[in-house]
Amino acid sequence: MRMRNSAVLATSIGVLMLATACGSSSSDSPSGSGGSSADSNAPQVGVILPDTKSSARWESFDRPLLTKAFSDAGVKATIQNAQGDAAQMQTIADQMITQGVKVLAIVNLDSDSGTAIESKAKQAGVQTIDYDRLTLGGSADYYVSFNNTQVGVEQGAGLAKCLGPGAKNIVYLNGSPTDNNATLFAQGAHSVLDKVTTYKKVAEQAVPDWDNQQAATIFEQQLTQAKKVDGVLAANDGLGNAAISILAKNGLAGKVPVTGQDATAQGLQNVLAGTQCMTVYKPVAEEASSLSKIAISLAKGEAAATTGTTNDPVGKRDVKSVLLQPVAITQANVKTVISGGLVKAAEVCTAKYAAACKKFGVS
């Protein structure tokens, strides 16, 4: 079936810190290690994750899921993390290409650096996959992600439900301006909220690099300038929690609904506590599985299955894609995330949230 992401694609706190350079083979592979393409121990697949700051998912979930998938398939792989540094990502990519990978998957930090990496890979005969974020103007052979416009739609619809009818002032706390996904999230949210004529946008700002500390500073300024805020469209749980911390300082936590995304343990706790209106669950296991299946097929010289295409308006091309569906999470279905294995009940249901967990059937 042919799918097309019709939205205009533009330029997307507990974090588990693991080693920034480890492979998914039986032992960790430090950056720059490995052999040439003739080396039987050289990796066949390279994956570069973006950072450990924007979301806990990359190291807590994506890495171990991908590691297991490649290991189970008998495909040697190296998975490394650029730690938010575009130059470091380029260096890692160069090393992986030198090692002789057949397939390179990246979560770009911005489209310009992502395009440069994919261009080098293409020249070396390496097939590339955009993971989670589309590289605008790039040359990736495949794209694996969620329907990111729909993520924003779910956030907008969730906030509207929490706000209810009447005159409402809304603040938008968007993700990084260099992340194409952040643009899609905002577009999706606006497509819902802008139709409600009684809602008024009183402030909107993108948060550089999804930085939660900057988000708190930005939101505090927005709150001060707007004076009256009835709802916060925050692009992910980290930004949402930053907003909640400022609302708490002003005695407004729980009185002003806030959105989120990623269904992190902290985000789910905020949802259960009533300080966060909702979050969006993106089953990372499904995304990692889709990436690993494509990469494994390509590494073995087999055809890779996709479900449609995504249009890249900058590159003026359609990219073969697998796009997965996000799920809106409120207090009523937090248990969906737990049963999906993304977060353990013990991480969410600490003493402070035990009563709420019991009330909403989270165990």
Residue pairs with C-beta under 8 A, 6 or more apart in sequence:
1 307
1 308
2 308
2 309
3 307
3 308
3 309
3 310
3 321
3 323
4 308
4 309
4 310
4 311
4 318
5 147
5 148
5 149
5 184
5 310
5 311
5 321
5 323
6 311
7 148
7 149
7 184
7 187
7 188
8 187
8 313
9 134
9 136
9 180
9 183
9 184
9 310
9 311
9 312
9 313
9 314
10 136
10 180
10 183
11 110
11 111
11 136
11 177
11 178
11 179
11 180
11 183
12 132
12 133
12 134
12 148
12 175
12 176
12 178
12 179
12 180
12 181
12 182
12 183
12 184
13 212
13 238
13 241
13 266
14 56
14 265
14 266
15 52
15 53
15 55
15 56
15 59
15 60
16 52
16 56
16 59
16 60
17 52
17 59
18 59
18 63
19 28
20 31
20 52
20 80
20 81
20 83
21 28
21 29
21 30
21 31
21 80
21 81
21 92
22 28
22 29
22 30
22 63
22 78
22 79
22 80
23 29
23 43
23 76
23 77
23 78
23 79
24 47
24 63
24 66
24 67
24 68
24 69
24 70
24 71
24 76
24 77
24 78
24 79
25 43
25 70
25 71
25 76
25 77
25 78
26 71
29 43
29 78
31 80
31 91
31 92
31 95
32 95
34 41
34 42
34 43
34 78
34 95
34 99
34 100
35 41
35 42
35 99
35 100
36 42
36 98
36 99
36 100
37 99
37 100
38 100
39 99
39 100
41 76
42 76
42 99
42 100
42 101
43 76
43 77
43 78
43 96
43 99
43 100
43 101
44 75
44 76
44 77
44 101
44 102
44 103
44 299
45 70
45 75
45 76
45 77
45 78
45 101
45 102
45 103
45 104
45 105
45 295
45 296
45 299
46 77
46 78
46 79
46 80
46 92
46 93
46 96
46 97
46 99
46 101
46 103
46 104
46 105
47 66
47 77
47 78
47 79
47 80
47 104
47 105
47 106
47 131
47 291
47 295
48 79
48 80
48 81
48 82
48 89
48 92
48 93
48 96
48 104
48 105
48 106
48 107
49 58
49 59
49 62
49 63
49 79
49 80
49 81
49 82
49 107
50 58
50 81
50 82
50 84
50 89
50 107
50 108
50 109
51 58
51 81
51 82
51 83
51 84
51 109
51 209
52 58
52 59
52 81
52 83
53 83
53 84
53 209
53 210
53 211
54 84
54 176
54 209
54 210
54 236
54 238
55 210
55 236
55 238
55 262
55 264
56 262
56 264
56 265
57 262
57 264
57 284
58 81
58 107
59 81
61 284
61 285
61 288
61 342
62 284
62 287
62 288
63 79
63 81
65 284
65 285
65 288
65 289
65 292
66 77
66 79
66 288
66 291
66 292
67 77
67 79
69 288
69 289
69 292
69 293
69 296
70 76
70 77
70 292
70 295
70 296
73 292
73 296
75 295
75 296
75 299
75 300
77 295
78 96
78 99
78 101
80 92
80 96
82 88
82 89
82 92
82 109
84 109
84 209
85 109
86 109
86 110
86 113
87 113
89 106
89 108
89 109
89 113
89 117
90 113
90 116
90 117
93 104
93 106
93 117
93 120
93 121
94 120
96 104
97 104
97 120
97 121
97 124
97 126
101 126
102 126
102 127
102 298
102 299
103 126
103 127
103 128
103 129
103 295
103 298
103 299
104 117
104 118
104 121
104 126
104 127
104 128
104 129
105 128
105 129
105 130
105 131
105 144
105 291
105 295
106 114
106 117
106 118
106 128
106 129
106 130
106 131
106 135
107 131
107 132
107 133
108 114
108 117
108 130
108 133
108 135
108 138
109 178
110 178
110 179
111 135
111 136
111 137
111 138
111 178
111 180
111 314
114 130
114 133
114 135
114 138
115 135
115 136
115 137
115 138
115 139
117 128
118 128
118 135
118 138
118 139
118 140
119 138
119 139
121 127
121 128
122 128
122 139
127 141
127 142
127 298
128 138
128 139
128 140
128 141
128 142
129 140
129 141
129 142
129 143
129 144
129 291
129 294
129 295
130 138
130 140
130 142
130 143
130 144
130 145
130 319
131 144
131 145
131 287
131 291
132 144
132 145
132 146
132 181
132 287
133 145
133 179
133 180
133 181
134 140
134 143
134 145
134 180
134 310
134 312
134 319
135 180
136 180
136 312
136 313
136 314
136 315
137 312
137 314
137 315
138 312
138 315
139 315
140 319
141 298
141 319
141 320
142 294
142 304
142 306
142 319
142 320
142 321
142 322
143 310
143 319
143 320
143 321
143 322
144 287
144 290
144 291
144 294
144 321
144 322
145 181
145 287
145 310
145 321
145 322
145 323
145 324
146 282
146 287
146 323
146 324
146 325
146 326
147 323
147 324
147 325
147 326
148 181
148 184
148 185
148 188
149 184
149 185
149 187
149 188
149 191
150 188
150 325
150 326
151 181
151 184
151 185
151 188
151 261
151 280
151 282
151 326
152 184
152 185
152 186
152 187
152 188
152 189
152 190
152 191
152 192
153 188
153 189
153 191
153 192
154 188
154 278
154 280
154 326
154 327
154 328
155 185
155 188
155 189
155 233
155 235
155 259
155 260
155 261
155 278
155 280
156 188
156 189
156 190
156 191
156 192
156 193
156 233
157 192
157 328
158 259
158 277
158 278
158 328
158 330
159 170
159 189
159 193
159 231
159 232
159 233
159 257
159 259
159 277
159 278
160 192
160 193
160 196
160 199
161 277
162 231
162 257
162 277
162 278
163 170
163 199
163 230
163 231
163 257
165 198
166 198
167 198
167 199
167 200
168 198
168 199
168 200
168 230
168 231
169 200
169 202
169 226
169 228
169 229
169 230
169 231
170 193
170 199
170 200
170 201
170 202
170 229
170 230
170 231
170 232
170 233
171 201
171 202
171 203
171 204
171 219
171 222
171 223
171 226
171 229
171 231
171 232
171 233
171 243
172 186
172 189
172 201
172 203
172 204
172 205
172 232
172 233
173 205
173 207
173 215
173 218
173 219
173 222
173 232
173 233
173 234
173 235
173 239
173 240
173 242
173 243
174 182
174 185
174 186
174 204
174 205
174 206
174 207
174 235
175 181
175 182
175 185
175 186
175 206
175 207
175 210
175 235
175 236
175 239
176 182
176 206
176 207
176 208
176 209
176 210
177 183
177 206
177 208
178 209
179 210
182 206
182 210
182 235
185 235
185 261
186 235
189 233
189 259
193 199
193 201
193 233
202 222
202 226
202 228
202 229
203 222
203 225
203 226
205 218
205 222
207 214
207 215
207 218
207 235
207 239
208 214
210 235
210 236
210 238
210 239
212 238
212 239
212 241
212 242
213 242
215 234
215 238
215 239
215 242
215 243
216 242
216 243
216 245
216 246
219 232
219 242
219 243
219 246
220 246
222 229
223 229
223 246
223 247
223 250
229 252
229 256
230 256
230 257
231 256
231 257
231 258
231 277
232 240
232 243
232 247
232 256
232 257
232 258
232 259
233 259
234 240
234 242
234 243
234 258
234 259
234 260
235 259
235 261
236 260
236 261
236 262
236 267
237 260
237 261
237 262
237 263
237 264
237 266
237 267
237 270
237 276
237 279
238 262
238 264
239 260
240 258
240 259
240 260
240 261
240 267
240 270
240 276
240 279
241 260
241 266
241 267
241 270
241 276
243 258
244 253
244 258
244 270
244 275
244 276
247 253
247 255
247 256
247 258
247 275
248 275
253 275
254 273
254 274
254 275
257 276
257 277
258 270
258 275
258 276
258 277
259 276
259 277
259 278
259 279
259 280
260 267
260 270
260 271
260 276
260 278
260 279
260 280
261 267
261 279
261 280
261 282
262 279
262 280
262 282
263 279
263 280
263 281
263 282
263 329
263 337
263 342
263 343
264 279
264 343
265 343
265 347
265 348
267 276
267 279
268 279
268 329
268 334
268 337
268 343
268 348
269 348
269 350
269 352
269 353
270 276
271 277
271 278
271 279
271 329
271 330
271 331
271 334
272 331
272 334
272 348
272 353
272 356
272 357
272 360
272 362
273 353
273 356
274 331
277 330
278 328
278 329
278 330
279 329
280 326
280 327
280 328
280 329
281 326
281 327
281 328
281 329
281 336
281 337
281 340
281 342
282 324
282 326
282 327
283 324
283 327
283 340
283 342
284 342
285 340
285 341
285 342
286 324
287 324
290 322
290 324
293 304
293 305
294 304
294 305
294 306
294 322
297 303
297 304
297 305
298 304
304 320
306 320
306 321
306 322
307 321
307 322
307 323
308 321
308 322
308 323
309 318
309 319
309 320
309 321
310 318
310 319
310 321
310 323
311 317
311 318
311 319
312 318
312 319
327 333
327 336
329 336
329 337
331 356
331 360
332 360
334 348
334 360
334 362
335 360
335 361
335 362
335 363
337 343
338 344
338 345
338 348
338 362
338 363
345 357
345 362
345 363
348 357
348 362
349 357
349 362
349 363
356 362
357 363
